[in-house]
Amino acid sequence: MKNRLVLAGCAVVASVGMCIGASPAMAQAPKKVNIACGDVAALITAVGAANTNAAGGTINLAKDCAYRFTGGFEDSENALPAISGNVALVGHNSTLIRSVTGGSPLFRLLSVDEGGTLTLKGLTVTGGRIDSNGGGIANAGTLRLEDSKVAGNQARGNGGGIANEGGDVTLVDTEILTNVATSATDLPGNGGGLSNSAAGTLKLHKSTVAGNTADDNGGGIQNEGALTVEHSLITNNEARDGNGGAINNLGTAKIKHSNLIENWAGQNGGAVNNALGGTLEIQQSTLADNKAGNDGGAVNNAGTATLKKTKVESNSAGHDGGGINNAQEVGGDATQLTLEHTTVAENRAAGVGGGINNQAGAVVTLKESKIIKNLPENCAGTVPGCS
């Protein structure tokens, strides 16, 4: 009887517009859909539906299946609709591939708009090719990759694999392999594997960046924003005519518990080039067997760099600083290099400073560190505490 009175009262009050919100609306559930192997049309439809669903959607791809794209969605630069909502693509060793005979049409596989969120799991993104940034994926929103691969993509610009343009990218147990960033007349080719713009955040955890190439800077990673690398491997990347075989840093880079091995730069910083204004911190990591055509076989520093409990071993430079070159830019603040509990050993320079070369005006601080067995000498320039 009480319930009837309440409902009746509500009906009466509603007639004068006062029975609003008597019961909350049910939340819209995320869409979940399974896509048959190779059904590109259904995948495109599912992404569009997830974009427009307020709660987003999860799209499950068929196991061990390749989804082949022969052109951009509605003649765009992307194989799939740009991600504007909250979308998860879940694969089981599944592949998204640009499959085109010849050089055209050019398109990447995925892009994320500002405000959009894309999660990839168990998925390979490959074959993308485009005359702009982000050969495989371009991100301006939030992008997360887990247990995935971005391999064999090419950009005529920045980010052969992934270009992060002001967004947030997180890689977990993910591989960035054999991507290429080539240069154009008015556009440098930076970040063979990954590029991160000044407003971007890029995080790598238990991930690998290997075999990527940039025509200019950052064979593995070009960073202008905030970069964090943890428990990861960066190896066999190449900056052909520029700086930073593994990483070219113009922003803030933190590297922990990671290995930077056998990377190469045509100019400076076989593993890492820390440019003027850049901040670099490396902890409990190994930089070994990297090569620079000019200065800094492992590290070329023109900003502020700190190495803690790190090994710099068996690197080489075609000019100065077989292990580390501490460069002083004309008119810039004094370059700062600090080594704490760090070993610089068995590096070689064709010029001077087999272990460390410190240019006039730059500052090196050693704290319980060892500079040993480098050729032609351990240190050149003023390096207090180096024999």
C-alpha positions in Angstrom: 0.0 0.0 0.0 2.9 2.3 0.8 4.5 1.7 -2.5 1.2 2.5 -4.3 1.0 5.8 -2.5 4.5 6.7 -3.3 4.0 6.0 -7.0 0.7 7.8 -7.1 2.3 10.8 -5.3 5.1 10.8 -7.8 2.6 10.8 -10.7 0.8 13.8 -9.2 3.9 15.7 -8.5 5.3 14.9 -12.0 2.4 16.7 -13.5 3.9 19.9 -12.1 7.4 19.0 -13.0 8.7 18.0 -9.6 9.3 14.2 -9.7 12.7 14.3 -11.4 15.4 11.7 -10.8 13.3 9.4 -8.7 15.4 6.5 -9.9 18.9 6.7 -11.4 19.4 5.8 -15.1 21.2 2.5 -15.7 24.8 3.0 -16.8 25.5 2.1 -20.4 27.6 -1.1 -20.6 30.7 -1.3 -22.7 30.2 -2.9 -26.0 31.9 -6.3 -26.5 32.2 -7.9 -29.9 34.1 -10.7 -31.5 35.4 -10.3 -35.0 35.8 -13.2 -37.4 39.2 -13.8 -38.8 40.0 -11.4 -41.6 36.6 -9.5 -41.5 38.0 -6.0 -41.9 34.5 -4.5 -42.6 33.2 -5.8 -39.3 36.3 -4.5 -37.5 35.8 -1.0 -38.9 32.1 -1.1 -37.9 33.0 -2.3 -34.4 35.5 0.5 -33.9 33.0 3.1 -35.0 30.4 1.7 -32.6 32.8 1.7 -29.7 33.7 5.3 -30.4 30.1 6.4 -30.1 29.3 4.2 -27.1 29.5 6.3 -23.9 31.2 3.4 -22.0 33.5 2.5 -24.9 34.0 -1.0 -26.2 36.2 -4.1 -26.2 36.8 -5.7 -29.6 38.2 -9.3 -29.6 40.1 -10.4 -32.7 40.5 -14.0 -33.9 43.5 -16.0 -32.7 46.6 -16.2 -35.0 44.7 -14.1 -37.7 45.8 -11.3 -39.9 43.4 -8.4 -40.8 44.6 -7.0 -44.1 43.9 -3.4 -45.2 44.3 -2.2 -48.7 43.4 1.5 -48.1 42.6 4.1 -45.6 39.2 4.3 -44.0 37.1 6.7 -46.1 40.2 7.8 -47.9 41.9 8.9 -44.6 45.5 8.3 -43.5 44.3 5.5 -41.2 43.2 1.9 -41.9 40.7 2.1 -39.0 38.5 5.0 -37.9 40.4 7.4 -35.6 39.9 6.5 -32.0 37.8 9.2 -30.3 36.2 7.1 -27.5 37.4 4.4 -25.1 38.4 1.4 -27.3 40.3 -1.9 -26.5 41.5 -4.1 -29.3 42.3 -7.6 -27.8 44.2 -10.0 -30.0 45.6 -13.5 -29.5 48.7 -13.2 -31.7 46.5 -11.2 -34.1 47.9 -8.8 -36.7 46.8 -5.6 -38.3 48.7 -5.2 -41.6 48.8 -2.7 -44.5 48.6 -5.1 -47.4 49.2 -3.2 -50.6 51.1 -4.1 -53.8 53.4 -1.3 -54.8 54.0 2.0 -53.1 50.5 3.4 -52.8 48.1 4.1 -51.2 50.0 5.2 -48.1 48.3 4.9 -44.7 49.1 4.0 -41.1 47.1 1.4 -39.2 45.8 3.4 -36.2 45.4 6.9 -34.8 44.1 8.2 -31.5 42.5 11.6 -31.3 42.9 14.0 -28.4 40.5 12.7 -25.7 40.5 9.2 -27.1 41.8 6.1 -25.3 43.1 3.0 -27.1 44.4 -0.2 -25.5 46.1 -2.9 -27.5 46.7 -6.4 -26.1 48.3 -9.3 -27.9 48.4 -7.5 -31.2 50.9 -6.8 -34.0 50.8 -3.5 -36.0 52.8 -3.8 -39.1 53.4 -2.6 -42.7 52.1 1.0 -42.2 53.6 3.6 -44.5 52.9 7.3 -44.6 54.2 10.6 -45.7 53.8 12.2 -42.3 54.4 11.3 -38.6 53.6 7.9 -37.1 54.1 5.0 -39.6 52.2 2.5 -37.5 50.3 4.6 -34.9 49.8 8.3 -34.4 48.6 9.3 -30.9 47.3 12.5 -29.5 45.2 10.9 -26.7 46.0 8.0 -24.4 47.6 4.8 -25.9 48.6 1.7 -24.0 50.2 -1.4 -25.5 50.5 -4.7 -23.6 52.2 -7.8 -25.0 52.1 -6.3 -28.5 54.5 -5.5 -31.4 54.8 -2.5 -33.6 57.1 -3.7 -36.4 58.1 -2.9 -40.0 56.4 0.4 -40.3 57.7 3.5 -42.0 57.1 7.3 -41.7 58.4 10.0 -43.9 58.8 12.2 -40.8 58.9 11.4 -37.1 58.1 8.1 -35.4 58.5 5.3 -37.8 56.6 3.0 -35.4 54.7 5.3 -33.2 54.4 9.1 -33.1 53.2 10.5 -29.8 52.0 14.0 -30.5 51.1 15.5 -27.1 49.5 12.4 -25.7 50.3 9.7 -23.2 51.8 6.4 -24.4 52.6 3.4 -22.2 54.3 0.2 -23.4 54.3 -2.9 -21.2 55.9 -6.2 -22.4 55.9 -4.7 -25.9 58.4 -4.8 -28.8 59.1 -1.9 -31.2 61.0 -3.5 -34.1 62.5 -2.6 -37.5 60.6 0.6 -38.0 62.0 3.4 -40.1 61.8 7.2 -40.0 62.9 8.8 -43.3 63.5 12.5 -44.0 61.8 14.7 -46.5 62.9 18.1 -47.9 61.0 20.0 -45.2 60.6 17.3 -42.6 63.4 15.5 -40.6 63.2 11.8 -40.0 63.5 11.5 -36.3 62.7 8.6 -34.0 63.0 5.4 -36.0 61.0 3.4 -33.4 59.2 6.1 -31.4 58.9 9.9 -31.3 57.6 11.8 -28.3 56.7 15.5 -28.7 57.4 18.2 -26.2 53.9 17.9 -24.6 54.0 14.1 -24.7 54.6 11.4 -22.0 56.2 8.1 -23.0 56.8 5.2 -20.7 58.4 1.8 -21.4 58.3 -1.1 -19.0 59.7 -4.5 -19.7 59.8 -3.6 -23.4 62.3 -3.9 -26.3 63.2 -1.3 -28.9 65.4 -3.0 -31.5 66.5 -2.7 -35.1 64.9 0.7 -35.8 66.4 3.3 -38.1 66.1 7.1 -38.4 67.6 9.2 -41.2 68.3 11.9 -38.7 68.1 11.7 -34.8 67.0 9.1 -32.4 67.4 5.7 -34.1 65.3 4.1 -31.4 63.6 7.0 -29.6 63.3 10.7 -30.3 62.2 12.4 -27.0 61.3 16.1 -26.6 58.9 15.5 -23.7 59.0 13.2 -20.7 60.4 9.7 -21.2 60.7 6.9 -18.7 62.4 3.6 -19.5 62.4 0.7 -17.0 63.5 -2.9 -17.1 63.8 -2.6 -20.9 66.3 -3.3 -23.8 67.2 -0.8 -26.5 69.5 -2.4 -29.0 70.8 -2.3 -32.6 69.1 1.0 -33.5 70.7 3.5 -35.8 70.6 7.3 -36.3 72.2 7.4 -39.7 73.1 11.0 -40.1 72.3 12.4 -36.7 72.5 11.9 -32.9 71.4 9.4 -30.4 71.6 5.8 -31.8 69.2 4.6 -29.0 67.8 7.8 -27.7 68.0 11.4 -28.7 66.8 13.5 -25.7 65.8 17.1 -25.8 63.4 16.8 -22.8 63.5 14.8 -19.6 64.6 11.1 -19.8 64.9 8.6 -16.9 66.4 5.2 -17.6 66.4 2.5 -14.9 67.4 -1.1 -14.8 67.8 -1.2 -18.6 70.3 -2.2 -21.2 71.4 0.0 -24.1 73.5 -2.3 -26.3 75.1 -2.0 -29.8 73.4 1.1 -31.0 75.0 3.5 -33.5 74.9 7.2 -34.3 76.4 8.8 -37.4 77.2 11.9 -35.3 77.1 12.1 -31.4 75.9 9.8 -28.7 76.0 6.2 -29.8 73.5 5.2 -27.1 72.2 8.5 -25.8 72.6 12.1 -27.0 71.4 14.5 -24.3 71.0 17.8 -26.1 71.3 21.4 -24.8 68.5 21.9 -22.2 67.9 18.1 -21.8 67.9 16.3 -18.5 69.1 12.7 -18.4 69.2 10.3 -15.4 70.4 6.7 -15.8 70.3 4.3 -12.9 71.5 0.7 -12.5 71.8 0.2 -16.2 74.4 -0.9 -18.8 75.5 1.0 -21.9 77.8 -1.3 -23.9 79.2 -1.8 -27.4 77.6 1.4 -28.8 79.4 3.5 -31.4 79.3 7.2 -32.5 80.8 8.5 -35.7 81.8 11.7 -33.9 81.7 12.2 -30.1 80.4 10.2 -27.2 80.5 6.5 -27.9 77.9 5.8 -25.2 76.7 9.3 -24.1 77.1 12.7 -25.5 75.9 15.3 -23.0 75.3 18.9 -23.6 72.7 19.4 -20.8 72.5 17.9 -17.3 73.2 14.2 -17.0 73.5 11.9 -13.9 74.6 8.3 -14.0 74.1 6.2 -10.9 75.3 2.6 -10.3 75.7 2.2 -14.1 78.2 0.5 -16.4 79.6 2.3 -19.4 81.7 -0.4 -21.1 83.3 -1.2 -24.5 81.9 1.8 -26.4 83.8 3.7 -29.1 83.8 7.1 -30.7 85.3 8.2 -34.1 86.5 11.4 -32.4 86.4 12.2 -28.7 84.9 10.6 -25.6 84.9 6.9 -26.2 82.6 6.4 -23.2 81.2 9.8 -22.5 81.7 13.2 -24.1 80.7 16.2 -22.0 80.1 18.9 -24.5 80.0 22.6 -23.8 77.7 24.6 -26.2 78.9 28.1 -27.0 76.9 30.7 -24.9 75.1 28.0 -23.0 75.1 27.3 -19.2 77.8 25.0 -18.0 77.1 21.4 -19.0 76.8 19.2 -15.9 77.8 15.5 -15.7 77.6 13.6 -12.4 78.7 9.9 -12.0 77.8 8.1 -8.8 79.0 4.5 -8.1 79.5 4.2 -11.8 82.1 2.4 -13.9 83.5 3.6 -17.2 85.8 0.9 -18.6 87.4 -0.4 -21.7 86.0 2.3 -24.0 88.0 3.7 -27.0 88.2 7.1 -28.7 90.0 7.8 -32.0 90.7 11.3 -30.6 91.0 12.0 -26.9 89.2 10.9 -23.7 88.9 7.2 -24.1 86.7 7.1 -21.0 85.5 10.7 -20.6 86.2 13.8 -22.6 85.3 17.0 -20.8 85.3 20.1 -22.9 86.4 23.5 -21.5 83.7 25.1 -19.4 81.8 21.9 -18.8 81.8 20.3 -15.3 82.3 16.6 -14.4 81.7 15.4 -10.8 82.8 11.8 -9.8 81.4 10.2 -6.7 82.9 6.8 -5.8 83.2 6.0 -9.5 85.8 4.1 -11.6 87.3 5.3 -14.9 89.6 2.5 -15.9 91.2 0.7 -18.9 90.1 3.2 -21.5 92.2 4.2 -24.6 94.0 6.4 -25.5 93.6 7.6 -21.9 91.0 7.5 -19.2 90.1 11.2 -19.3 90.8 14.3 -21.3 90.0 17.8 -20.0 89.3 18.6 -16.4 87.9 15.6 -14.7 88.7 15.8 -10.9 89.4 12.3 -9.5 90.2 10.7 -12.8 93.8 9.4 -13.2 
